Amino acid sequence: MSLQRIDPASRYSEAVIVNGLIFCAGMVPDTAANDIKSQTENVLSQVDALLERCFSDKGKLVDATIFLADLADYATMNQVWDAWLPAGKAPARTTVAAKLADPHWKIEIKIVAAQ
């Protein structure tokens, strides 16, 4: 079994690649923007960058879990998600309301992709 850890820290790795699958840690906004549109765009940009480092791309997403601090943001988040995702390449997906670790975060996304 082949296993590779990307940017391992004491508590988690940014990603773990095992048998051709990429399991990414939850990604949160690294922007001071307060609106869900900007935060979603920021997180999806981080997803793109991490997948590129793992020799993959958003067209190879297998699964996504999206955590929203407020389900009132669902429609706007979906607009950004739909514009970002390649046509016909939608992964399995779950979206849930969650209390996120930082009260400024409106979104956290965790993905699994094929390499």
C-alpha positions as CSV (number, residue, x, y, z in Angstrom):
1,M,0.0,0.0,0.0
2,S,1.3,3.4,-1.0
3,L,0.7,6.2,1.5
4,Q,1.9,9.8,1.2
5,R,1.2,12.7,3.6
6,I,1.1,16.2,2.3
7,D,2.2,18.9,4.8
8,P,1.9,16.8,7.9
9,A,1.6,18.6,11.2
10,S,1.2,17.3,14.7
11,R,-2.6,17.0,14.5
12,Y,-3.3,16.5,10.8
13,S,-2.0,16.5,7.3
14,E,-3.3,18.8,4.6
15,A,-3.9,15.7,2.5
16,V,-3.2,12.0,2.6
17,I,-2.8,10.0,-0.7
18,V,-3.4,6.3,-0.5
19,N,-3.9,3.9,-3.4
20,G,-4.7,6.7,-5.8
21,L,-7.2,8.5,-3.6
22,I,-6.6,11.9,-2.1
23,F,-8.2,12.6,1.2
24,C,-8.0,16.4,2.0
25,A,-8.3,18.0,5.4
26,G,-11.2,20.4,5.9
27,M,-10.4,23.7,4.2
28,V,-11.5,27.0,5.6
29,P,-11.3,30.6,4.4
30,D,-8.0,32.4,4.7
31,T,-9.5,35.7,3.8
32,A,-11.0,38.4,6.0
33,A,-14.1,38.6,3.7
34,N,-17.3,38.3,5.6
35,D,-19.6,37.1,2.8
36,I,-20.3,33.5,1.8
37,K,-19.5,34.2,-1.9
38,S,-16.0,35.4,-1.2
39,Q,-15.3,32.7,1.4
40,T,-16.5,29.9,-0.9
41,E,-14.4,31.2,-3.8
42,N,-11.4,31.4,-1.5
43,V,-11.8,27.8,-0.2
44,L,-12.4,26.4,-3.7
45,S,-9.2,28.2,-4.9
46,Q,-7.4,26.4,-2.0
47,V,-9.0,23.1,-3.2
48,D,-7.7,23.7,-6.7
49,A,-4.1,24.5,-5.4
50,L,-4.0,21.4,-3.1
51,L,-5.3,19.1,-5.8
52,E,-2.7,20.4,-8.2
53,R,0.0,19.6,-5.7
54,C,-1.4,16.1,-5.5
55,F,-1.4,15.7,-9.3
56,S,-5.1,15.9,-9.6
57,D,-7.9,18.4,-10.3
58,K,-11.5,19.2,-9.5
59,G,-12.7,17.1,-12.4
60,K,-11.6,14.1,-10.4
61,L,-13.5,14.8,-7.2
62,V,-15.1,11.7,-5.8
63,D,-16.8,13.1,-2.6
64,A,-17.3,16.5,-1.0
65,T,-18.6,17.4,2.4
66,I,-19.6,21.1,2.9
67,F,-20.1,22.5,6.3
68,L,-22.0,25.8,6.5
69,A,-22.3,27.9,9.6
70,D,-25.7,29.2,8.4
71,L,-27.9,27.2,6.0
72,A,-29.3,30.6,4.8
73,D,-26.0,30.7,2.8
74,Y,-26.8,27.5,0.9
75,A,-28.1,29.1,-2.3
76,T,-25.2,31.5,-2.7
77,M,-22.7,28.8,-1.9
78,N,-24.3,26.6,-4.5
79,Q,-24.0,29.4,-7.2
80,V,-20.3,29.6,-6.6
81,W,-19.9,25.8,-6.4
82,D,-21.9,25.3,-9.7
83,A,-19.8,27.9,-11.5
84,W,-16.5,26.3,-10.3
85,L,-17.4,22.6,-10.9
86,P,-16.8,21.2,-14.4
87,A,-20.0,20.2,-16.2
88,G,-20.8,16.6,-15.8
89,K,-18.2,16.1,-13.1
90,A,-20.2,16.4,-9.9
91,P,-19.0,14.3,-7.0
92,A,-21.1,12.7,-4.3
93,R,-21.8,15.6,-1.9
94,T,-23.2,16.3,1.5
95,T,-24.0,19.7,2.9
96,V,-24.7,20.2,6.6
97,A,-25.1,23.0,9.1
98,A,-22.3,23.1,11.6
99,K,-20.8,25.3,14.3
100,L,-17.3,26.0,12.9
101,A,-14.2,26.4,15.0
102,D,-13.8,30.1,14.2
103,P,-16.9,32.3,14.3
104,H,-15.7,34.3,11.3
105,W,-15.8,31.2,9.1
106,K,-19.0,30.7,7.1
107,I,-17.8,27.5,5.3
108,E,-15.5,24.5,5.5
109,I,-15.1,22.0,2.7
110,K,-13.6,18.5,2.9
111,I,-13.0,16.5,-0.3
112,V,-11.8,13.2,-1.6
113,A,-10.5,13.0,-5.2
114,A,-8.9,10.5,-7.5
115,Q,-5.3,11.1,-8.4
